[in-house]
Amino acid sequence: MSTVFNFTFVPWFRAVAPYIHMHRGKTFVVGVVGEAIAAGKMASIATDLALIQSMGVKIVLVHGFRPQVNEQLAAKGHTARFVDGVRVTDPVALDSAQEAAGQLRFEIEAAFSQGLPNTPMAGATVRVISGNFLTARPMGIIDGVDFQHTGVVRKVDVAGIMRTLDAGAMVLLSPFGYSPTGEAFNLSMEEVATSVATALQADKLIFLCEKPGLRVRAEEPEAEDNPIDTEIPLAEAQALLARLPAPQQPDDVGFYLRHCIQACEHGVERSHIIPFAVDGALLLEVYVHDGIGTMVVDEKLESLREATSDDVTGILQLIEPFEKDGTLVKRSRTEIERDIGNYTIVEHDGVIFACAALYPFPEARTGEMAALTVSPQSQGQGDGEKVLKRVEARARAMGLQSIFVLTTRTMHWFLKRGFQVVDQEWLPEARKKKYNWNRKSQVLVKKL
């Protein structure tokens, strides 16, 4: 049993390691809906956030309290009132919101204080600091509706939050803001999280909510097999929101999407919508390549570029399995370091998913494309094609008239892309001397 565990744990931990390195020192703003706390998920969410913080991430946690406020209102015999999805906060609703926020704050602080032996929180020391970090103003009267004590964020105390984060504490924000005259205003969790993420220029805004994620083209037949898009470029997200009716309820497709878009439009590179119903959703979204929910991105995460010395280890990890099964010729770290300038890579979110090297033979006006490798995780997504086109462009820039490859297993892939089989005698003299007759590799050439 332990042997099986070792074989599964070690590769998994190695796969997670690049994301641990990538996120260290970053700032995440996490919005948790009140429904998640009402469903009893706070203990596991706190465990996951503590684990993420222990790996060097600075966290601002914003809690919602929609169901808790409604419960308080019902206990008082008062009816909750919403207009266009926004709560009208009369004095009774304000009182209920303050009571709910106080109870939730104690519940959340208690969840971060758990530390019994043999539990995930054992040995963890998480300081949770709340405070008057938000200045608010009244929403006012809109279309004849007086929203009374409902407000909007006016200013975020960025310096105060950053000092707290830099001291190693987690910042906890309730959806409340205060005016310079001392009035309290009820805010929405979604607006607070978005405003804080924007003001801090956070690296991620994450909504842990009821929705499992989004699909841009829900009418497509494959939607059943793949119910959500794990990654949506900002432009596509904006186009989707423009097609939708104005969102009013949390179940509406655009309810969280509009906040993700707003954050991305104002400097937050990645915004996420993930389901609290899935245990460990935060860890799956942050430390697994495809994640569990939908990410809206304001940048092209995929980068096609020439390799540098910093990429040697990533290239070695990528090609090692293919060397072991005989698909590729074994290359040492020394060789790759020496030839690193010859390599082109596809990097996605800090991880190398494809590579190839170009070795020119100027006297023969040709060049060898070697070590073309695509990670099993991204095969079929066009990464090999992208690398090939980049290598062809590099060869043309060198004045080469053709490129060639030597392969034992992937001949058909190259034939489909314009390569032709030639005899080994076609090879440039310098390359012919190094040809391994035992491998019996096919030689394929493509004219540029």
N, C-alpha and C positions, 0 to 999 in steps of 0.2 A: 504493500500500500504506500509506504513512504517513498519507495523508488518511483512509483507512478507520479506521486506528488512532486518529487524533485524534477522529473522530466517536464512537468507542466509549469511549475512555478518559475524555474530558472529562465526559460525562454520568455515567459510573460514579463518577468521583472526586467529583463534586458530590453524588451520592446517598449516598456513604460519609461525607462531611464531617460531617453532623449526629451520627453515631455517634462520630466522633473527638472532637468537642467534648463529647459527653455522657459519655464514659468517662474523659476526662482527670482525673487526681487520684483515680480510683477504685482499689479494691483487689480483685484477683482471686486466688483460691486455685485452682490447677490441679493436679489429680491425674492423673498419667500412669501407666498400667499397665505392668508390666514386659514384657508381650507386645509393646507398641509399640516398646520399645527393642530387644527381641530381633528384631523384624521389620525393624530398620535404619531406623526412622523418626526417630531422635533428632536428626539433623542438620537435617531440615526443620522439626521441632517447635521446635528452638532458634531457627531463623531467624524463625519466625512469632512466638514469644514475645519475641524481641529487637525485632521490628518493633512489636509491641503496646506493649512497654515504652517504646520511643522516642516513642510518641504519648501519654506521660504516665500510663500505667497502672502501679500498683505490683503486683508479682507475687510470690506465694509458690508455689514449685513443689515438689510432693510426688511422689516417684517410688515405684512399686511394684517388687517384685522376685520375684514368685511363681515364674515359670519359671526364673529365674536360681538361686534357692535350690534348687529341685528338681534342677536340673542339677548343682549342687555336691554335693547329697546322693547323687545317682546315681554321681558320680565317686568318692565315698567308699564306695560299696556299701551305702548306707543308704536305707531306704524312707521317703518322705514320708508323714506321718500327719495326717489331718484328721478332726475330729469336728464335725458340723453346720456344715461349711464353714470351720472355724477350725483353723489349724495348731497341732498340739501341738509345742511347741519344746523338745525335749530338748537336752542339751549339744551333740550333734553338729549338730542343726538350728540351734542358736544360732551355732555356729562357722561353719556354711555361710552363714547369713544375714549375719553380719558380713563375711565374705569377699565375698559378692555385693554388699553395700551399698558396700564400698570400691571395688570395680571399677566399679560403676555411677556412683559419684560422680565418679571420674576421667573416665569416658566423657562424662558430662553436662557437666562443666567444660570438657572439650576441645571439645565441640560449641559451647559459647558463646564459645570463644576463636577460632573460625575467622574469618578476615577477609581472605581473598585478594581482590585487585582483581577487578572484574567479577563479584563474587558478591553476593548480598543482604546478607551480613554485612560487606561492605567499609565501613570507617569506623565500625563499631559498637563501642562499648566497654561490654561487659556484665560487671559485677562480680558474681560468684556467691558468696554467703556461706552456709556451713553452720555448725551449732553445736548446742550442747546446749540447744535451746529448749524441749524437751519433758520433763516429769517424768511418770514412769509408775508403775504399781503392778501387781502380778501379777494375772492373771485368776483364779488359784486353782483350786480343785477344784469342778467343776460336774457334778452328776449322777454322781458317782463318778469323773469323768475329771480327772486332774491335768494341767493345761495347762503346767505347769513354767515355762519362760521366756517364755511368751506373756503379754503384758500389755495393759493398756488405758491410755489417756491419763488422767493425773490432773490435770495443770496445763499451761497454755501460757504461755510467757514473752512476753506481749503487748508489754510495754514494749521488750524486747530486739528483737523482730521489727520493731516499728514504727520504732525508731531506725535499724535497718538499711535498711528500705525508704525512710525519709525521707532517708537519705544517698545514695539513688540506686542501691542495690544490689538484686539479686534474691536472695531467700532460698530456699535449697535444703534440703529436709528429707527425710531417709531415714526409713523407718518403724521408728524406734528411739526408745525413751525410757529415761530413767535414773532410778533411785530415789535418795533422799537417802543411801542407804548405798553408792551406787556400782555397783549391779547394772544390767545392761543387759537390756531386755525387747524382744522382737520384737512389733511392732504391725502392724496392717493399714493399708495405704495409705489405704483408704477411710475408716477411723475417724480417722486422723491429719488428712486433708484436711478432713473434716467438723468435727472439734474445733477446728482452727485457724481455719477460716472463721467458725465460731460465736464463738470467743473474740475474733477481730479485728472481728466484725460486718462481714465482707467484703461487697462489693457483688455478687460472683458467686462461686459454687463450680462449677467445671467438671471433669467427669470425662471424660478422653480415653481411651476404653476400646474393648472389642471390639464393643459393641452399637451399632447404628445409631440407636437411639432407641426410643421406646415408643409403643404405641397403646392408648388407654384401652378402646375397644370393638372389639377385634380381630375379633369375630364379624360385624361389619357388612359388607355386600357391597362397599362402596367401599374396604375395607382394602387390596385389591390395588393399586388406583390410587394410594392415598395410604397407604403402609405405616406411617407414624408420625404422631403428633400433634406439631406443632412447639411447641405451648404447652399446658400442662395446669395449670389452677388447683389450688392446694394441696388444696382439699376433694376434688376429683376424684381427685387422686393418692392421697390418704389412703384413699378408698373403694376404689380399685383395689388398693392394697396389702392391704387387709383381706380382699379376695376371693381373694388368692393364697396358695398354700402357703408356708411359711417358706423364704425363699431361702437356698441353700447354695453354689451355684456361680455364677461370674461370668456364665454364660449365662442364669441364672434371671432372669425379668423383674424381680423385686423386689430384686435384689442391689444395684444402684446406686440404684434408686428410693428405698429406705428411707433411704439417707443423704441424698439430696436433700430428702426430706420432713423429716428431722430438722433439717437446716440451716435450711430455710424456717420450721419451727416455732420456731426459736430466733433469728430476726432477720435471716437472710440472705435477701434479697428474691428472688433468682433463682438456681436451681441447674440445671445443664445436664448432659445425657448426650449425648456426641458421638462419632462413630466415628474412630479413629485411621487407619483404612484409607483414608479420603478425604483426599487431599493438600490442605492448607490448611484443614482442618476448623475450626481455631480462628478463623481470619480470617473464614470464612463464617458462623460462629455469632455472632461478636461485632460484625461490621460490615455484615451484610446483614440486612434486616428479618425475613425468614422463617427465617433460620438454616439449619442443616444437620441438627441433632439435635432432641432434646426438651428444652424448658425448663419446669421447675416454678416457678410464681410464687406468691408470698405477697401479692400486691397486684393490684388491677385495673389493669393497665398502661394500659388505655384510659380516657381522661378526657374526658367531655363537659362543656364549660364555656364561660363567656363569655370572649371574647378580651381580651387586654391589649396594651399597646404593644409588649411583647416578641414578640408573635406576628405583627407586620406583615410581616416578611420571609418567614416561613413561609407566610402567606396569599398573598403575591405569587407565591411559587414554585409554589404549588398551582394558582392560577387562570391563570397565564400561558399554558400550552399551550391552554387553552380560549378564551382571548381571541384567540390567534393563529388558531385555526381558525374563529372567528366564533360559537362557541357562546355566549360571554359578551361583554357590552359591556366595552370597555377601561376599566380604572380605574387611576388613577395612585397612586403611593405616598402622595402628599399626601392624596388622597381617602380612602384606607384608613386612614391615620393619624388623619385628622379624624373618621372614622366608626367607629373601632375598637370603641367601646362598643356598637355595633349588632350586632357579629358574634358568632356562636356557632361553636365549633370542636369537632372530635373530634381529640384528640391521642393518639397511640399511641407509647409508649416514646420520647417527646421529639420526635416528628415529627407534623406536622399532616396528617391524611388526609381531612378534610372540613370545610366551612365554609358558612355562610350569614349574610346580614345582614337585619335587620328594620328597616324605615323606617316609623314610624307616621304616620298621617294622622288625628289625634284628632278633628278636626271632622267627618270622615266615618265615624268609628268603625271604621276599617280600617287595615291596614298592608301594606306591600309586602315580600315576601320576595325578596331579590335575591342574586345571586352564589352560588346553591346549587351547590356543587362537591364532587365525590367523586373522590379519586385513582384512576387506573386500577388501581393495586395493590390497592385494597380494594373495588372495585365489586362488587356482588353480595353483600356481607357485612352489609348493613343500616345502613351509616353514614349514608346519605342519609335514611333513615327516622328515625334517632335525632335528627339535626339538625332535621328537620321538626317532630317532636314537641316538641323543646325550644323552637323558635321559636313554635309554637302556644301553649305554656305561657307564654312571655314576653308574647305578644300578649294572652292572657286576663288576665294580671296587670296589663296597662295599661288594661284595660276595653274592648279592641277586640272587635268582634263578628264580624270576618272578616279573612282575609289573602288577598292576591292575588299572582300572579306574572305576569311577561311572559316568554314563551319562544318560540323559533323552532324548536326541535328536540326538546324533551322533553315535549311535551304529554301523551302517553299515560301517562308515569310519574305525572304529577299527576292525571290523570283516575282512575287506579287508586286514588288516595289521597283521593278525595272532593272533588276540585276540579271546577268546572263552567265551561265556556266562556261568556264574556259578550262583549258588544260593547265596543269601545274607549270608547264614550261612557259606560260604567259608571264609568270611572276617576274618582277625586276630581279636582276642578278643578286643583289644584296639580300633580298628576301628569300630567294630560292635556296641560298646557302643555309638558311635557318629553318627551312621547311621540314617538319617532322613527318617522315614517311610512314611511321608507325600509326599515327592518328588517321592517315588517309583523308585529310580534310578536303572538302570540295572548295574550289576557288570560284568565286562569283564576282563579276565586274559590272559596274554601272558607269556609263558615260555621263559626264556632266554638261 
